Amino acid sequence: MNDQTNDQANEQLVGREAEQARLRASAAAAAGGRGSLVLIAGEAGVGKTALARQALARSGLAVHEGFAAQGG
């Protein structure tokens, strides 16, 4: 993770305890060798990326991040 990603992972998330707990459980299962797929959906700007980054930053897992841009 780069410095910007680390800063975003350290943001304070309010009211996301249940979501964080589910992501921590999934990350712990992955670290233990049990893979799964986690999808996070929601409106733009509600904190999906911050939620995922925070959970992954604390997981101890290797993180590789990418993005896609719409082309024309």
ABEGO torsion letter per residue (X at the ends): XBAAAAAAAABBBBGAAAAAAAAAAAAAAAAAGBBBBBBBBEBBGAGAAAAAAAAAAAAGBBBBBBBBBBBX
